[in-house]
């Protein structure tokens, strides 16, 4: 399991961490940027070695999958 996948699983299992992630995403959507950097900072605070670039790659992959399905 990659660090990103481990962090993702931790988010799914931890309500406090979910709230932090939602806050970062909400703020970034309001500002138009910063999701990767914000989530990478949270991941690092919880001991995961996840870069902003990896988060952007993962979110782009998920977005492409979503667009193909719908």
Buried (B, 14 or more C-beta within 10 A) or exposed (E): EEBBEBBBEBBEEEEEBEEBBEEBBEEBEEEEEBBBBBBBBBBEEBEBEBBBEBBBEBBEEEEEEEEEEE
